[in-house]
Amino acid sequence: MVDYAEQVLPFLVPRIRWALERFRRAVPEKWAKLEEIRLRAEQPLQVEVGESLLVTADGVPTIRPEQALKVEAPDVLRTVQLMGGNSLYTLEEELREGFITLAGGHRVGLAGECLVGRGALLRLKRVTSINIRIARQLKGIGRRLLPYLTMGDRPLRTIIISPPQAGKTTLLRDLVRSFSNGEGVPAPVKVGLVDERGEVAGSYRGVPQLDVGMRTDVLTGCPKREGVFLLLRSMGPQLIATDEIGRPGDLDLIEEILNMGVGFITTAHAWDTKDFARRPSLQRLWSRGLVERVVLLSRRLGPGTLEGVWNGQTKEALLSEVQRLEVKR
């Protein structure tokens, strides 16, 4: 089994890396569930493993702040430098957007002191908090859903909604792989993936490090609108995949995809179908029936809890049994 969390350790300063390596050896069952590593200047080292824990210098999990390893401000700065290949200049765009994507698709959120000009955010001036979110490839978790997401040999227009960290990007990755390889679907399709944040394919120097299928063409780090039209012009996809829509322009883009006769599969933040239908930026998709299937995930039974599948046009519940999407070995 691939240890995806191990991939982020080289980007950490030695004292924090050593503590986490000891944590991995001391409690491997918790390490296997690692979702986040949190570094905050002058605060304890924190991990999210289905529960929030602090970590001592010896790698022992604790809930007592005085026992935990204290992250210093230079630790945070040095970690950012390591993620940028020792050059903050290379991170200019990331410091403006507030996140970095590491090879393997691991997303690093940044917070701290901002540099503002004329009322607009220019970039982060000083990073004081880092949130490393561990990306995992779980092949097969989408197999249960595939019969609901196709009609004949055509993939249906699908949106996966969930609260943060409920597994929608992981599920999107597996569905893209399945459609591309023709696994569990009537026929394989050519997929164009606009991986704006680099989380879905986990590309390194343009080459996907995570399996998104043999018939998938990936654009990494490209804005959705430009990426979609580039793929439509040059690669002839039958299915467009993107992560995290929600801005008004994203909805206009989906309408244009439909006008081109191409399907789509995408994700959005929402707590449930009612929340999805209320949000101005997403309401048009729901009310006008532009999406054919809505998949809702939660964390009720842990990340990847399937709450249901709906027909986006009739609003009929097609699958309402709450279950954990798991890899069938």
TIMARLUM-371300 format. One record per residue (C-alpha): residue number from 0; x negated, y negated, z negated. Coordinates in steps of 0.1 Angstrom, whole numbers, padded with zeros to 4 digits, always signed. Layout:
REM TIMARLUM-371300
+------+-------+-------+-------+
: resi :     X :     Y :     Z :
+------+-------+-------+-------+
:  NUM :     X :     Y :     Z :
...
+------+-------+-------+-------+
This chain:
REM TIMARLUM-371300
+------+-------+-------+-------+
: resi :     X :     Y :     Z :
+------+-------+-------+-------+
:    0 : +0000 : +0000 : +0000 :
:    1 : -0013 : -0034 : +0009 :
:    2 : -0021 : -0057 : -0021 :
:    3 : -0008 : -0090 : -0006 :
:    4 : -0014 : -0109 : -0038 :
:    5 : -0051 : -0100 : -0036 :
:    6 : -0054 : -0120 : -0004 :
:    7 : -0051 : -0153 : -0023 :
:    8 : -0078 : -0147 : -0049 :
:    9 : -0108 : -0159 : -0028 :
:   10 : -0091 : -0194 : -0027 :
:   11 : -0092 : -0198 : -0065 :
:   12 : -0121 : -0211 : -0086 :
:   13 : -0141 : -0184 : -0104 :
:   14 : -0126 : -0188 : -0139 :
:   15 : -0091 : -0185 : -0127 :
:   16 : -0099 : -0158 : -0102 :
:   17 : -0115 : -0137 : -0129 :
:   18 : -0086 : -0141 : -0152 :
:   19 : -0062 : -0130 : -0125 :
:   20 : -0084 : -0100 : -0115 :
:   21 : -0083 : -0089 : -0152 :
:   22 : -0046 : -0094 : -0152 :
:   23 : -0043 : -0072 : -0121 :
:   24 : -0062 : -0044 : -0138 :
:   25 : -0045 : -0048 : -0172 :
:   26 : -0009 : -0048 : -0160 :
:   27 : -0008 : -0034 : -0124 :
:   28 : +0030 : -0030 : -0126 :
:   29 : +0034 : -0067 : -0132 :
:   30 : +0008 : -0076 : -0106 :
:   31 : +0028 : -0056 : -0080 :
:   32 : +0058 : -0079 : -0087 :
:   33 : +0037 : -0112 : -0084 :
:   34 : +0058 : -0139 : -0067 :
:   35 : +0039 : -0171 : -0077 :
:   36 : +0007 : -0184 : -0092 :
:   37 : +0011 : -0219 : -0108 :
:   38 : -0019 : -0242 : -0114 :
:   39 : -0011 : -0274 : -0132 :
:   40 : -0038 : -0298 : -0144 :
:   41 : -0042 : -0295 : -0182 :
:   42 : -0016 : -0268 : -0185 :
:   43 : -0017 : -0230 : -0190 :
:   44 : -0022 : -0207 : -0161 :
:   45 : +0012 : -0194 : -0152 :
:   46 : +0025 : -0165 : -0131 :
:   47 : +0060 : -0155 : -0119 :
:   48 : +0065 : -0117 : -0119 :
:   49 : +0103 : -0115 : -0122 :
:   50 : +0097 : -0133 : -0155 :
:   51 : +0076 : -0164 : -0163 :
:   52 : +0043 : -0154 : -0181 :
:   53 : +0011 : -0172 : -0191 :
:   54 : -0023 : -0156 : -0186 :
:   55 : -0053 : -0156 : -0210 :
:   56 : -0089 : -0159 : -0199 :
:   57 : -0091 : -0121 : -0204 :
:   58 : -0061 : -0114 : -0181 :
:   59 : -0037 : -0106 : -0209 :
:   60 : -0001 : -0118 : -0203 :
:   61 : +0013 : -0140 : -0231 :
:   62 : +0041 : -0164 : -0238 :
:   63 : +0021 : -0185 : -0262 :
:   64 : +0005 : -0216 : -0245 :
:   65 : -0023 : -0218 : -0271 :
:   66 : -0035 : -0184 : -0260 :
:   67 : -0035 : -0189 : -0223 :
:   68 : -0063 : -0201 : -0200 :
:   69 : -0060 : -0239 : -0196 :
:   70 : -0062 : -0251 : -0160 :
:   71 : -0085 : -0282 : -0158 :
:   72 : -0080 : -0310 : -0132 :
:   73 : -0113 : -0301 : -0115 :
:   74 : -0100 : -0265 : -0110 :
:   75 : -0070 : -0278 : -0091 :
:   76 : -0092 : -0301 : -0069 :
:   77 : -0117 : -0273 : -0062 :
:   78 : -0089 : -0249 : -0053 :
:   79 : -0075 : -0273 : -0027 :
:   80 : -0110 : -0278 : -0013 :
:   81 : -0114 : -0240 : -0010 :
:   82 : -0081 : -0238 : +0008 :
:   83 : -0092 : -0264 : +0033 :
:   84 : -0126 : -0248 : +0040 :
:   85 : -0144 : -0273 : +0018 :
:   86 : -0131 : -0302 : +0039 :
:   87 : -0101 : -0323 : +0027 :
:   88 : -0101 : -0339 : +0061 :
:   89 : -0089 : -0307 : +0076 :
:   90 : -0059 : -0309 : +0052 :
:   91 : -0047 : -0343 : +0062 :
:   92 : -0015 : -0331 : +0077 :
:   93 : -0009 : -0306 : +0048 :
:   94 : -0014 : -0334 : +0022 :
:   95 : +0013 : -0354 : +0040 :
:   96 : +0037 : -0325 : +0042 :
:   97 : +0030 : -0312 : +0007 :
:   98 : +0022 : -0276 : +0015 :
:   99 : -0006 : -0254 : +0029 :
:  100 : -0001 : -0220 : +0046 :
:  101 : -0029 : -0196 : +0041 :
:  102 : -0038 : -0167 : +0064 :
:  103 : -0013 : -0139 : +0056 :
:  104 : +0017 : -0163 : +0054 :
:  105 : +0011 : -0173 : +0017 :
:  106 : +0026 : -0208 : +0012 :
:  107 : +0010 : -0232 : -0012 :
:  108 : +0031 : -0261 : -0025 :
:  109 : +0013 : -0292 : -0037 :
:  110 : +0023 : -0321 : -0060 :
:  111 : +0006 : -0350 : -0076 :
:  112 : -0002 : -0387 : -0070 :
:  113 : +0012 : -0400 : -0038 :
:  114 : -0001 : -0427 : -0014 :
:  115 : +0027 : -0448 : -0001 :
:  116 : +0027 : -0475 : +0026 :
:  117 : +0057 : -0497 : +0035 :
:  118 : +0080 : -0475 : +0015 :
:  119 : +0070 : -0443 : +0033 :
:  120 : +0049 : -0414 : +0020 :
:  121 : +0015 : -0413 : +0037 :
:  122 : +0001 : -0383 : +0020 :
:  123 : -0008 : -0369 : -0014 :
:  124 : -0036 : -0389 : -0028 :
:  125 : -0045 : -0366 : -0057 :
:  126 : -0032 : -0330 : -0062 :
:  127 : -0025 : -0320 : -0098 :
:  128 : -0001 : -0291 : -0093 :
:  129 : -0004 : -0260 : -0070 :
:  130 : +0022 : -0233 : -0065 :
:  131 : +0010 : -0203 : -0046 :
:  132 : +0039 : -0182 : -0032 :
:  133 : +0029 : -0147 : -0023 :
:  134 : +0042 : -0135 : +0011 :
:  135 : +0049 : -0098 : +0015 :
:  136 : +0057 : -0076 : +0045 :
:  137 : +0084 : -0051 : +0037 :
:  138 : +0092 : -0031 : +0068 :
:  139 : +0126 : -0016 : +0070 :
:  140 : +0145 : -0039 : +0046 :
:  141 : +0167 : -0052 : +0074 :
:  142 : +0177 : -0018 : +0088 :
:  143 : +0209 : -0017 : +0067 :
:  144 : +0220 : -0050 : +0083 :
:  145 : +0212 : -0043 : +0120 :
:  146 : +0246 : -0027 : +0129 :
:  147 : +0263 : -0059 : +0118 :
:  148 : +0240 : -0082 : +0137 :
:  149 : +0244 : -0067 : +0172 :
:  150 : +0272 : -0064 : +0197 :
:  151 : +0264 : -0040 : +0225 :
:  152 : +0227 : -0047 : +0233 :
:  153 : +0230 : -0084 : +0224 :
:  154 : +0217 : -0098 : +0191 :
:  155 : +0244 : -0119 : +0174 :
:  156 : +0238 : -0155 : +0165 :
:  157 : +0228 : -0151 : +0128 :
:  158 : +0219 : -0173 : +0099 :
:  159 : +0205 : -0160 : +0066 :
:  160 : +0213 : -0181 : +0036 :
:  161 : +0200 : -0179 : +0000 :
:  162 : +0187 : -0199 : -0029 :
:  163 : +0149 : -0204 : -0030 :
:  164 : +0128 : -0172 : -0034 :
:  165 : +0156 : -0147 : -0027 :
:  166 : +0138 : -0131 : +0002 :
:  167 : +0152 : -0148 : +0033 :
:  168 : +0119 : -0153 : +0050 :
:  169 : +0109 : -0117 : +0043 :
:  170 : +0142 : -0105 : +0058 :
:  171 : +0138 : -0128 : +0088 :
:  172 : +0104 : -0113 : +0095 :
:  173 : +0117 : -0078 : +0094 :
:  174 : +0147 : -0085 : +0116 :
:  175 : +0124 : -0102 : +0142 :
:  176 : +0101 : -0072 : +0141 :
:  177 : +0131 : -0048 : +0145 :
:  178 : +0146 : -0067 : +0175 :
:  179 : +0112 : -0070 : +0191 :
:  180 : +0103 : -0034 : +0188 :
:  181 : +0138 : -0020 : +0194 :
:  182 : +0139 : -0003 : +0160 :
:  183 : +0175 : +0002 : +0148 :
:  184 : +0190 : -0018 : +0176 :
:  185 : +0204 : -0007 : +0210 :
:  186 : +0176 : -0022 : +0230 :
:  187 : +0145 : -0043 : +0224 :
:  188 : +0145 : -0080 : +0232 :
:  189 : +0119 : -0106 : +0239 :
:  190 : +0117 : -0129 : +0209 :
:  191 : +0104 : -0165 : +0207 :
:  192 : +0094 : -0173 : +0171 :
:  193 : +0088 : -0210 : +0162 :
:  194 : +0069 : -0205 : +0129 :
:  195 : +0067 : -0242 : +0119 :
:  196 : +0052 : -0235 : +0084 :
:  197 : +0033 : -0204 : +0094 :
:  198 : +0051 : -0183 : +0068 :
:  199 : +0069 : -0158 : +0090 :
:  200 : +0040 : -0144 : +0111 :
:  201 : +0012 : -0155 : +0088 :
:  202 : -0010 : -0164 : +0117 :
:  203 : -0047 : -0170 : +0114 :
:  204 : -0063 : -0189 : +0143 :
:  205 : -0031 : -0183 : +0162 :
:  206 : -0030 : -0145 : +0158 :
:  207 : -0001 : -0131 : +0136 :
:  208 : -0015 : -0113 : +0106 :
:  209 : +0020 : -0099 : +0097 :
:  210 : +0038 : -0076 : +0121 :
:  211 : +0066 : -0095 : +0140 :
:  212 : +0069 : -0071 : +0168 :
:  213 : +0052 : -0063 : +0201 :
:  214 : +0076 : -0084 : +0222 :
:  215 : +0074 : -0116 : +0200 :
:  216 : +0057 : -0147 : +0212 :
:  217 : +0047 : -0170 : +0183 :
:  218 : +0042 : -0207 : +0181 :
:  219 : +0026 : -0216 : +0147 :
:  220 : +0026 : -0251 : +0132 :
:  221 : +0048 : -0265 : +0159 :
:  222 : +0079 : -0286 : +0151 :
:  223 : +0111 : -0267 : +0158 :
:  224 : +0125 : -0288 : +0186 :
:  225 : +0092 : -0290 : +0206 :
:  226 : +0085 : -0253 : +0200 :
:  227 : +0119 : -0241 : +0211 :
:  228 : +0118 : -0259 : +0244 :
:  229 : +0082 : -0249 : +0250 :
:  230 : +0092 : -0212 : +0245 :
:  231 : +0123 : -0216 : +0266 :
:  232 : +0103 : -0231 : +0295 :
:  233 : +0074 : -0208 : +0294 :
:  234 : +0082 : -0174 : +0278 :
:  235 : +0118 : -0166 : +0287 :
:  236 : +0129 : -0154 : +0253 :
:  237 : +0163 : -0136 : +0248 :
:  238 : +0163 : -0145 : +0211 :
:  239 : +0149 : -0176 : +0193 :
:  240 : +0139 : -0172 : +0157 :
:  241 : +0131 : -0201 : +0133 :
:  242 : +0128 : -0205 : +0095 :
:  243 : +0146 : -0231 : +0073 :
:  244 : +0170 : -0252 : +0092 :
:  245 : +0192 : -0279 : +0077 :
:  246 : +0183 : -0313 : +0091 :
:  247 : +0208 : -0329 : +0114 :
:  248 : +0184 : -0325 : +0144 :
:  249 : +0181 : -0288 : +0137 :
:  250 : +0218 : -0283 : +0143 :
:  251 : +0217 : -0302 : +0176 :
:  252 : +0189 : -0280 : +0186 :
:  253 : +0209 : -0248 : +0180 :
:  254 : +0237 : -0262 : +0202 :
:  255 : +0211 : -0267 : +0229 :
:  256 : +0198 : -0231 : +0225 :
:  257 : +0234 : -0219 : +0230 :
:  258 : +0237 : -0240 : +0261 :
:  259 : +0207 : -0221 : +0275 :
:  260 : +0224 : -0187 : +0269 :
:  261 : +0199 : -0176 : +0243 :
:  262 : +0206 : -0161 : +0209 :
:  263 : +0191 : -0172 : +0176 :
:  264 : +0183 : -0160 : +0141 :
:  265 : +0174 : -0185 : +0114 :
:  266 : +0176 : -0192 : +0077 :
:  267 : +0188 : -0220 : +0054 :
:  268 : +0190 : -0229 : +0017 :
:  269 : +0224 : -0224 : +0002 :
:  270 : +0238 : -0208 : -0030 :
:  271 : +0268 : -0191 : -0013 :
:  272 : +0291 : -0194 : +0017 :
:  273 : +0311 : -0222 : +0000 :
:  274 : +0279 : -0242 : -0005 :
:  275 : +0269 : -0235 : +0031 :
:  276 : +0302 : -0247 : +0044 :
:  277 : +0301 : -0279 : +0023 :
:  278 : +0266 : -0291 : +0033 :
:  279 : +0270 : -0318 : +0060 :
:  280 : +0239 : -0306 : +0079 :
:  281 : +0252 : -0270 : +0081 :
:  282 : +0290 : -0275 : +0080 :
:  283 : +0292 : -0279 : +0118 :
:  284 : +0277 : -0244 : +0123 :
:  285 : +0304 : -0229 : +0100 :
:  286 : +0334 : -0249 : +0110 :
:  287 : +0328 : -0247 : +0148 :
:  288 : +0320 : -0210 : +0148 :
:  289 : +0285 : -0216 : +0164 :
:  290 : +0271 : -0189 : +0142 :
:  291 : +0285 : -0153 : +0146 :
:  292 : +0270 : -0137 : +0114 :
:  293 : +0262 : -0152 : +0080 :
:  294 : +0240 : -0131 : +0057 :
:  295 : +0239 : -0141 : +0020 :
:  296 : +0210 : -0131 : -0003 :
:  297 : +0205 : -0138 : -0040 :
:  298 : +0183 : -0127 : -0069 :
:  299 : +0211 : -0111 : -0088 :
:  300 : +0194 : -0077 : -0087 :
:  301 : +0160 : -0092 : -0080 :
:  302 : +0147 : -0108 : -0048 :
:  303 : +0164 : -0094 : -0017 :
:  304 : +0198 : -0088 : -0032 :
:  305 : +0224 : -0086 : -0004 :
:  306 : +0256 : -0103 : -0015 :
:  307 : +0274 : -0098 : +0018 :
:  308 : +0277 : -0103 : +0056 :
:  309 : +0304 : -0125 : +0071 :
:  310 : +0318 : -0131 : +0106 :
:  311 : +0309 : -0167 : +0111 :
:  312 : +0338 : -0173 : +0135 :
:  313 : +0367 : -0156 : +0116 :
:  314 : +0351 : -0160 : +0081 :
:  315 : +0360 : -0123 : +0075 :
:  316 : +0337 : -0104 : +0051 :
:  317 : +0322 : -0075 : +0070 :
:  318 : +0301 : -0062 : +0041 :
:  319 : +0307 : -0072 : +0005 :
:  320 : +0289 : -0045 : -0015 :
:  321 : +0262 : -0061 : -0036 :
:  322 : +0230 : -0041 : -0032 :
:  323 : +0192 : -0045 : -0032 :
:  324 : +0176 : -0045 : +0002 :
:  325 : +0148 : -0020 : -0002 :
:  326 : +0123 : -0003 : +0020 :
:  327 : +0134 : +0033 : +0029 :
:  328 : +0103 : +0055 : +0026 :
+------+-------+-------+-------+
